[in-house]
Amino acid sequence: MKLKDFPEDLQPHLLPRPRGRMVYRCLDCGAEFGIDHLFYTCPKCQGLFLLVDLDEEQLKEHSGAFWRRLFDYRRMLHDPAVQGAFCFHELIAPVIPAEDIVYLGECHTPQVQANSRLQEEVGMTVYFKNDGQNPSASFKDRGMAAALSYLNYLIRTQNLKGVLAICASTGDTSAAAALYAAYLGDKVTSAVILPYGKVTPQQLSQPLGAGARVLEIPGVFDDCMRVVEALSEHYHVALLNSKNSWRIRGQESYAYEIAQWFDYDLAHKVIVVPIGNAGNITAVLEGLLRFHDLQIIAELPKVIGVQSQHANPVFTYYLESNPARRVFTPVVVQPSVAQAAMIGRPVSMPRVIRLAAEYTRRAGEGSFAVVEVTEQEIMDAMLLANRNGHIACTQGGESLAGLQMALKTGLVKKNEVAVVDATAHHLKFIGFQQMYFDNNFPSEFEIIPKPEYQNHPQLLIPESPPGESPWSEAEQRIFTQDMVRQVAAVLGLKPK
């Protein structure tokens, strides 16, 4: 559909022009800093930032109905400047010109309704949002699209050379960072720091394939994060973890897409996401609040965060019902199949505390909650989902298990509609499925496979093995007849 074929009142707005005045605003002291430098924490107090558009109030000059129409029509434009996260350009990064936007096919991932069997098992209407269908096979591409677009803008406007992008990762961040940096070619080189032995082989192969310098160190993700935090403070590097406020902006698109899927009616809806470094749930909360501010949505849905018992600092924080008595305490993580969320010191925790309080104030008690699930429940839920036509990763299993727990404890009602987050593609965590099938989980995982979920290939041996190939026609005929008979017997087939 060509631009001239769109409604006349929308044509001037479909391809956005740079606008707004964006600043980093410290959550602790309120200090503001310009975006012409890479900042991750406040130079004054070391507090965490949120990105703020000082001119965002101007967006209210248009009605919520206008923004709904604009975002929907943009989906029909074949222009990378308004594809993916930047379909919501005015809310993601309005200062970035179209020429600097990096688009690799991310966002607008499928939202797949569960079949009747799975919905009956869960007890309510549920959708999986398959963020594993992003380019690097995880939700992290949303944030990287915004972060690398900003970096691309900064490189061009300031004529920067030799930029090194770096991140700590449990796997998904490194894959996304390396992929998007590789797209920018010689402008950016990338390095990733991973916890040795705690990233799946599939995830490890991704940054290597994209040409990143991969450094493994002893410990867990939290140890890697401390290293890159120190590097970003003392060296000229572009940090791509969720301390990077542009990452959070890009990940807000997840919430926007869910609203768009339901035609912006989020009444009686529930969004369930796993919590690791807490960037994603931060983005969901912030995105929903901003949509609500602009009257794009009339009601705020419930938001449920999920953590494993083996990595539960956010759940533990919210166990205290009195906000005045809550004290955040990092935890020492134990091995978890939800490996991407195996984080005991989430760097975005200050954002969560601030945004969850505002969300609850505006949407009411019970609109935000965090639940805890076992490793057993995570694996069982992942396999339950995938036995019913989904491609959920272990974090997707964590989300589904969390929804079941929220339903069991009364946080969610059966007449509500839930969207659960599969943050990555099932194949990234296929090793855990094989461990389940083979019943060889180390004891610290505390997982005992259910026989009904285990599955193995079955080898059929011909009674009269043919000789060396090429086979004669007679040998081929005998082999085929033999295999047909055995397959039919195993599958219980009846002759026509």
C-alpha positions in Angstrom: 0.0 0.0 0.0 1.5 3.3 -1.1 1.6 6.4 1.1 -0.9 8.3 -1.2 -3.5 5.5 -0.6 -3.6 6.1 3.2 -6.2 8.4 4.8 -5.3 12.0 4.1 -5.3 13.1 7.7 -2.7 10.4 8.6 -0.4 10.8 5.6 1.7 13.6 7.2 2.3 11.5 10.3 3.0 8.0 8.9 6.7 8.6 8.3 7.8 10.3 11.5 10.2 13.2 11.7 12.7 13.6 14.6 11.1 15.5 17.4 11.2 15.9 21.2 13.9 16.6 23.8 15.1 13.4 25.4 17.1 13.2 28.6 18.4 10.7 31.1 16.6 11.2 34.4 18.0 9.7 37.6 15.5 7.7 39.6 17.2 8.5 42.9 18.2 12.2 42.8 16.2 13.4 39.8 19.2 14.9 37.9 18.9 15.1 34.2 21.6 14.6 31.5 21.6 15.0 27.8 21.6 12.1 25.4 24.7 13.3 23.5 26.8 11.0 25.7 26.5 7.4 26.7 25.3 7.3 30.3 24.2 4.2 32.3 24.1 5.5 35.9 23.9 8.9 37.3 27.3 10.7 37.6 26.1 12.4 40.7 24.7 9.6 42.8 25.1 6.4 40.7 21.4 6.0 40.5 19.7 4.2 37.6 18.2 6.2 34.7 14.9 6.3 32.9 14.8 8.0 29.5 12.3 10.9 29.4 11.0 12.9 26.5 10.6 16.4 27.9 8.1 17.2 25.2 6.0 14.1 25.6 3.0 16.1 26.8 2.8 17.4 23.2 1.7 14.0 22.1 -1.6 14.6 24.0 -2.5 17.1 21.3 -3.8 14.1 19.4 -6.5 11.8 20.8 -6.0 8.2 21.8 -8.1 7.3 18.8 -5.7 9.1 16.5 -2.7 7.2 17.9 -4.6 3.9 17.5 -5.3 4.6 13.9 -1.8 5.8 13.2 -0.1 2.7 14.7 -2.5 0.3 12.9 -2.0 1.9 9.5 1.8 2.0 10.0 1.7 -1.8 10.0 0.9 -1.7 6.3 3.8 0.5 5.3 6.9 -1.3 3.9 9.4 1.1 5.3 12.0 0.0 7.9 11.7 3.4 9.6 8.3 2.5 11.0 8.7 -1.3 11.2 9.2 -3.3 14.4 9.6 -1.2 17.6 9.7 2.0 15.5 6.0 1.5 14.5 5.7 3.3 17.8 8.5 5.8 17.0 7.0 8.7 19.0 7.2 6.6 22.2 10.3 4.6 21.6 13.0 7.1 20.4 11.4 10.2 18.8 14.7 12.0 18.4 16.3 9.4 16.1 16.0 10.1 12.4 14.8 7.5 10.0 18.2 7.1 8.4 19.7 5.8 11.7 17.1 3.2 12.5 18.3 -0.4 12.5 15.6 -2.9 11.6 16.3 -6.6 11.3 12.7 -7.9 11.3 12.2 -7.8 15.1 8.9 -7.3 16.9 5.2 -8.0 16.0 5.8 -11.6 17.0 2.8 -14.0 16.8 0.4 -14.1 19.7 -1.0 -17.6 19.5 -4.2 -18.6 21.3 -3.9 -21.9 23.2 -6.0 -24.8 21.9 -9.0 -25.9 23.9 -7.1 -28.8 25.6 -4.4 -26.5 27.0 -7.0 -23.9 28.0 -8.9 -26.5 29.9 -5.7 -27.7 31.6 -4.8 -24.2 32.6 -8.4 -23.2 33.5 -8.7 -20.0 31.5 -8.2 -18.4 28.1 -4.5 -18.0 27.4 -2.2 -16.8 24.6 1.5 -17.4 24.1 3.4 -14.4 22.7 6.3 -16.1 20.8 9.1 -13.7 21.1 11.5 -16.5 20.1 10.4 -15.6 16.5 12.6 -12.4 16.7 15.7 -12.4 14.5 18.1 -13.7 17.2 15.4 -15.9 18.6 14.6 -13.9 21.7 12.9 -10.8 23.0 16.2 -9.0 23.5 16.1 -7.9 19.9 13.4 -5.4 20.8 15.7 -3.5 23.0 18.7 -3.9 20.8 16.9 -2.4 17.8 16.4 0.8 19.9 19.9 0.7 21.5 21.8 0.2 18.3 19.7 2.7 16.4 20.6 5.3 19.1 24.3 4.2 18.9 24.1 4.4 15.1 22.7 8.0 15.5 25.5 8.9 17.9 28.2 7.5 15.7 26.9 9.5 12.7 26.3 12.8 14.5 29.5 12.8 16.5 31.7 11.1 13.9 32.7 8.4 16.4 35.3 5.7 15.5 36.2 2.4 16.9 33.1 1.9 19.0 33.1 -1.3 21.1 29.7 -2.6 22.3 29.9 -4.9 25.3 27.5 -6.9 27.4 27.2 -9.5 30.1 24.8 -12.2 29.3 23.1 -15.5 30.1 22.9 -16.0 26.3 20.1 -14.1 24.8 21.5 -10.6 25.3 24.9 -11.6 23.8 23.2 -13.1 20.7 21.1 -10.0 20.1 23.9 -7.6 20.8 26.3 -9.4 18.5 23.7 -9.7 15.7 22.8 -6.0 15.7 26.4 -4.8 16.0 27.3 -7.1 13.1 24.7 -5.4 11.0 26.4 -2.0 11.5 29.6 -3.5 10.0 32.8 -1.6 10.7 31.0 1.1 12.7 30.8 -1.2 15.8 32.7 -4.2 17.1 31.2 -6.3 19.9 32.4 -8.3 22.9 30.3 -10.4 25.3 31.2 -11.8 28.7 29.5 -15.0 29.6 29.5 -17.2 32.7 31.5 -20.3 31.9 29.4 -23.4 31.5 26.1 -21.6 32.2 25.1 -20.8 28.7 23.5 -23.4 26.4 25.6 -24.5 23.4 23.0 -23.0 21.0 23.2 -19.6 22.7 27.0 -19.7 22.8 27.2 -20.3 19.1 25.1 -17.2 18.2 27.6 -14.4 19.2 30.5 -16.5 17.8 28.7 -16.8 14.5 28.1 -13.0 14.4 31.8 -12.4 14.9 31.7 -11.1 18.5 34.7 -11.5 20.8 33.4 -14.0 23.4 35.0 -14.1 26.8 33.9 -16.6 29.4 34.7 -16.1 33.1 34.0 -18.2 36.2 30.8 -17.6 38.2 27.3 -16.7 37.3 25.7 -13.8 35.3 25.8 -11.5 38.3 29.6 -11.8 38.3 29.8 -11.0 34.6 27.5 -8.0 35.1 29.8 -6.6 37.8 32.7 -6.8 35.3 30.9 -5.0 32.5 29.6 -2.4 34.9 33.2 -1.6 36.0 34.3 -1.5 32.3 31.6 1.0 31.4 32.6 3.2 34.3 36.3 3.2 33.5 36.6 2.6 29.8 35.1 3.9 26.5 32.6 1.1 25.8 28.9 1.1 24.8 27.1 -1.1 27.4 24.2 -3.0 26.0 22.7 -4.6 29.1 19.4 -3.4 30.5 21.3 -0.6 32.4 21.2 0.9 28.9 17.9 3.0 29.1 17.5 2.7 25.3 17.1 -1.1 25.7 14.1 -0.6 28.0 12.5 1.8 25.5 12.7 -0.8 22.7 11.3 -3.5 24.9 8.2 -1.3 25.7 7.1 -2.4 22.2 6.1 -5.8 23.7 3.3 -4.1 25.8 2.3 -2.0 22.8 1.9 -5.0 20.6 -0.3 -6.8 23.1 -2.5 -3.8 23.3 -2.7 -3.6 19.5 -3.5 -7.3 19.2 -6.6 -6.8 21.4 -7.6 -3.7 19.5 -6.4 -1.6 22.5 -9.0 -3.2 24.9 -7.0 -4.5 27.9 -9.9 -4.8 30.3 -9.8 -8.1 32.1 -6.4 -9.0 30.6 -3.3 -10.4 32.3 0.3 -10.1 31.1 2.7 -12.7 32.5 6.5 -12.3 32.1 9.5 -14.0 33.7 11.8 -11.8 35.7 15.6 -12.1 35.3 17.5 -8.8 35.2 14.1 -7.1 35.5 14.4 -5.0 32.3 11.5 -6.7 30.6 8.9 -6.3 33.3 10.2 -2.7 33.7 9.5 -2.0 30.0 6.1 -3.7 30.2 5.0 -1.5 33.2 6.4 1.7 31.7 4.9 1.0 28.2 1.4 0.3 29.6 1.5 3.5 31.8 2.6 5.6 28.8 -0.2 4.1 26.6 -2.6 4.9 29.4 -1.3 8.5 29.7 -2.1 9.1 26.0 -5.5 7.4 26.4 -4.5 4.8 23.8 -5.8 2.3 26.3 -8.6 3.0 28.7 -7.7 0.3 31.3 -4.5 -1.1 32.6 -4.2 -5.0 32.7 -2.8 -7.0 35.5 0.9 -7.6 35.3 2.3 -10.8 36.9 6.1 -11.4 37.2 7.4 -14.9 37.7 10.6 -16.2 39.3 12.0 -19.6 40.0 12.7 -20.6 43.6 16.3 -20.9 42.5 16.5 -17.2 41.5 13.9 -15.2 43.4 15.1 -11.8 44.7 12.2 -9.9 43.3 9.6 -12.3 44.6 11.3 -12.2 48.0 11.2 -8.4 48.0 7.5 -8.3 47.5 6.8 -11.0 50.1 6.7 -8.1 52.6 3.2 -6.6 52.2 4.1 -3.2 53.8 6.1 -1.1 51.2 7.7 0.9 53.9 9.4 -2.3 55.3 10.6 -3.7 52.0 14.4 -4.1 51.7 15.9 -5.5 48.5 18.4 -8.2 49.2 20.3 -10.0 46.3 20.2 -13.8 46.5 22.8 -16.4 45.6 21.2 -18.3 42.6 21.0 -22.0 42.2 21.0 -23.9 38.9 17.8 -23.2 37.0 16.4 -24.5 33.7 15.1 -20.9 33.2 18.7 -20.0 32.6 18.1 -16.6 31.1 16.4 -15.6 34.3 19.0 -17.1 36.7 20.0 -13.7 38.2 20.3 -12.9 41.8 21.0 -9.2 41.6 18.8 -7.7 38.8 20.2 -4.3 37.8 16.8 -2.9 36.9 15.3 -3.5 40.4 15.2 0.3 41.2 13.1 0.8 38.0 10.8 -2.1 39.0 10.2 -0.6 42.5 9.4 2.8 41.2 7.2 1.7 38.3 5.4 -1.0 40.2 4.4 1.5 42.8 3.0 3.9 40.2 1.3 1.1 38.4 -0.4 -0.1 41.6 -1.4 3.5 42.5 -3.1 4.0 39.2 -4.5 0.5 38.5 -5.3 -0.6 42.0 -4.2 -3.2 44.5 -3.6 -6.6 42.8 -2.7 -5.1 39.4 0.9 -6.0 39.9 2.3 -9.1 41.6 5.2 -11.5 41.6 4.8 -15.2 42.0 7.3 -18.0 42.6 7.4 -21.5 40.9 9.6 -24.6 41.2 12.0 -25.9 38.6 9.7 -29.0 38.3 6.8 -26.7 37.5 8.8 -24.8 34.9 9.8 -27.9 33.0 6.3 -29.5 33.2 4.6 -26.3 32.0 7.1 -25.9 29.1 6.4 -29.5 27.9 2.7 -29.1 28.5 2.7 -26.0 26.2 4.8 -27.6 23.5 2.7 -30.8 23.6 -0.1 -28.5 22.5 1.5 -26.8 19.5 3.7 -24.0 21.0 7.4 -23.4 20.9 7.9 -22.2 24.4 11.4 -22.0 26.0 12.1 -22.7 29.6 11.2 -19.1 30.4 8.0 -19.6 28.5 7.4 -22.6 30.8 8.2 -20.3 33.7 5.5 -17.9 32.5 2.9 -20.5 32.1 3.7 -22.1 35.5 3.5 -18.6 37.0 0.0 -18.1 35.5 -1.1 -21.4 36.9 0.2 -20.3 40.3 -1.4 -16.9 40.1 -4.7 -18.6 39.2 -4.3 -21.1 42.1 -3.6 -18.3 44.6 -6.4 -16.0 43.4 -4.3 -13.3 41.9 -5.9 -14.1 38.5 -9.5 -15.0 37.8 -10.8 -17.7 35.4 -12.8 -15.2 33.4 -9.7 -13.1 32.6 -7.6 -13.5 29.4 -3.9 -14.1 29.9 -0.9 -13.5 27.6 2.2 -15.4 28.7 5.7 -14.6 27.4 7.9 -17.1 25.7 11.0 -15.0 25.7 13.1 -17.2 23.4 12.8 -20.0 20.9 12.4 -23.5 22.3 15.4 -24.7 20.4 17.7 -22.4 22.4 17.1 -24.5 25.5 16.6 -27.9 23.9 19.3 -29.4 26.1 17.1 -29.1 29.1 14.3 -31.0 27.3 16.8 -33.8 26.5 17.8 -33.9 30.1 14.2 -34.3 31.1 13.6 -37.1 28.5 16.8 -38.9 29.7 16.1 -38.3 33.4 19.7 -37.0 33.9 19.1 -33.7 35.6 21.7 -33.1 38.4 20.1 -33.3 41.8 20.4 -29.6 42.4 17.7 -28.9 39.8 15.2 -30.9 41.8 13.4 -32.2 38.7 11.8 -35.7 38.4 10.4 -36.3 34.9 6.8 -37.2 34.4 6.7 -40.4 32.3 3.8 -39.0 30.2 6.1 -36.1 29.1 9.2 -38.2 28.3 9.7 -39.0 24.7 12.4 -40.9 22.8 13.0 -42.1 19.2 12.5 -45.8 18.5 14.9 -47.5 16.2 13.4 -50.2 13.9 15.8 -52.9 12.7 15.0 -54.8 9.4 14.8 -58.5 9.9 17.0 -59.1 6.8 19.3 -56.1 6.5 20.2 -55.4 2.9 23.8 -55.5 1.7 26.0 -52.5 0.8 24.3 -49.8 -1.2 23.4 -49.4 -3.9 20.7 -51.9 -3.2 19.1 -54.0 -5.9 15.4 -53.5 -6.7 14.6 -56.7 -4.9 16.6 -55.7 -1.8 14.9 -52.3 -1.8 11.5 -53.9 -2.1 12.1 -56.4 0.7 13.4 -53.6 3.0 10.4 -51.3 2.3 7.9 -54.1 2.9 9.7 -55.0 6.2 9.7 -51.4 7.4 6.1 -50.8 6.4 5.0 -53.8 8.4 7.0 -52.8 11.5 5.8 -49.1 11.3 2.2 -50.3 10.9 2.6 -52.6 13.9 4.2 -49.9 16.2 1.5 -47.3 15.2 -1.4 -49.8 15.4 -2.4 -49.2 11.8 -5.2 -51.2 10.2 -5.1 -52.2 6.5 -7.6 -50.5 4.2 
